[in-house]
Amino acid sequence: MKDTLTHESTAALSRMLAAEKSHYTLQGEAHPLGASVQADGVNFSLYSKDATRVVLHLFSHAEARKPQHTFELDPSLHKRGHYWTIFVGNIGHGQHYVFQVDGPWIPEKGLRFNPKKMLIDPYSHAIRLGETYSRERAMGMDSNMDACMKSIVVDHRGFDWQGARAPRHSLTETIIYEMHVGGFTRDPSSGVDPDLRGTFAGVIEKIPYLKSLGVTAVELMPVQQFDVDDAPEGKQNYWGYSPINFFAVHAGYSVENDPLSAIDEFKTMVRALHDADIEVILDVVFNHTAEGDEHGPTFCFKGLQNGAYYLIDHDNGHYRNYSGCGNTCNANHSVLRRMIIDALHFWVTDMHVDGFRFDLASVLSRDSQGHPMQEPPLLWSIDSDPILCNTKIIAEAWDAAGLYQVGSFIGDRWNEWNGKYRDDVRAFWRGDSGCISRFASRLLGSPDIYCRYHHSPHRSVNFICAHDGFTLNDLVSYSEKHNLANGEGNRDGDNHNLSSNYGVEGPTDNQEIEALRHRQCKNMLATLFLSLGTPMLSMGDEIRRTQQGNNNAYCQDNPLSWMDWTLVDKHADLMRFVTLLSEIRTAEPVFDWNMHISLNEVLEDVSIRWHGVKPDQPDWSEHSHSLALTVYHPITQDELYVVCNAYWDPLAFTLPSRKGCEWHVMINTAKPSPHDIYPVGKAPIYLDDSVLVNGRSMIVMVSKPTRKGE
């Protein structure tokens, strides 16, 4: 906690200096936006084109109900273009402040100025909600001076990165682990010190676990400051897809539950992960905010320049809702576009993160009328930005209003969450008819989606499960969602899950059903790790974490959503299976496609051959449930033979012949551990000409030149 104490000491010193010296003001500068610490004070810059009055309030401490100092900005002195600026001397790091802004109330023109609402700075790097904060008081027209959240001035100088460097893994070696910072260690079973549970520091404690899995990047669910009260009555927002601001770190993930401490604790976590050769990818939400629709609270954007930040229906002044969360960000407006780029720059340069996953990224392609754009400026700006050129950028290439852009998302560098991969792999292993061709394509990086654009072989981010939807365990244990705990009558959450309970809904003591479920988990995990593309594993799927059939646990901040660490021992065989899958995937040079520019080139070089129960006789019919293929490596000259049998009975497959070579069995999901998977180089020789593949199981073999003397 050394760095945190240093930061807090700086804040205390700033307050002491402010108490000893009188404040003075100057005109201020428009750049940079937000609150910028300078030698003898702080420069404030705020965008509001149509404001007629701006007041800056300074508070003496976090829980103050009224300001200690107030400065009204004179438009003739403190407004430059559309920017309101003021320099205040003798304040610094740790200073709490808000703005009060007046202007016209014309909702149909995108103007919702309310001089009674206290507004945080949209460029705040720290936000204090505090004990007095009330989301309800931020609604309506009355003043919330005594119950508002507050911005805090932040000076980022002084943190010691200790020479830690970004790993910068190539996509070839990238294995992503999607996780929730709080839920990862909040359960007492984590063994983490109670004070550290559910925090950035708790994540540090579990780095050895992440290393043991072989993951090379963690994808953190939202860590931008979000409103935990944006949830049904009596519940809290757990997932965090309700941002108040795009720059501030969520204070609830700090040991001190403090917005200033959170900054240094986040940096300390990033530093530790980098030291462990693990990258940090942030799940960022730029498509909507916690201010909701016209009935929601006013925290910031609504009261500054509503139409610049949100898409407005100019017939009635209501918010267009392509996010499913009440409002939609006007991402291609010049002001918000600049803010999003500035936020990305901040997280990369100041916080040292390695990439971003953009929630509902298709929203960011819409114009001010909500129409999809062919050349969206924001997405191209991110794609070509030099500061972001070494980061990984991943799009959730759809939105809540039906815009689905998987395979057609703009840009050269963008990776995409491949929802078609998730659905087709689930359907195949469930035993659905008519999906054999699509499943084959998913194994090969989805050439039906990506080849026509000459995309990278890693463009597809492959996943079976993610934070929204069933966990892997629940995917094979429940045929229906069970979301009653969310308080919405089981109406929330997706109904299209492509799941199966295999005979009993939920947990069972039936050993036959349980064995099948376990095997299906291995089948889908093996498919995920061996497919071309970039694999993403969801937190706890390696140990069969369950949410008891809840596929939309966004408001369940309790053991239902938390990582149950007792499962590490209970399902140690599955964790071993995943660990060795990671080893197989990253073994060099077997899966090294770095020499290839596009997926097209990969598929041309690896000499794919499709098989059925007989070599070179695949069954592509509507009712086929099994498929085999061989993949040739042009460098090692090894050949991989993969058999996927989603049929419910065993099938005998004749092995393709390779003169001067012998087959070795690497994976057989029908076998018990440790014979279900072998470490690289230790796979046993298989001497028969055919192999019996159990129903609903997968076998992977590799051919090696016959050793001399044998």
Summary of the structure (lengths in Angstrom):
residues: 710
radius of gyration: 27.3
end to end distance: 61.1
largest distance: 92.7
contacts: 2440
relative contact order: 0.08
helix: 28%
strand: 20%
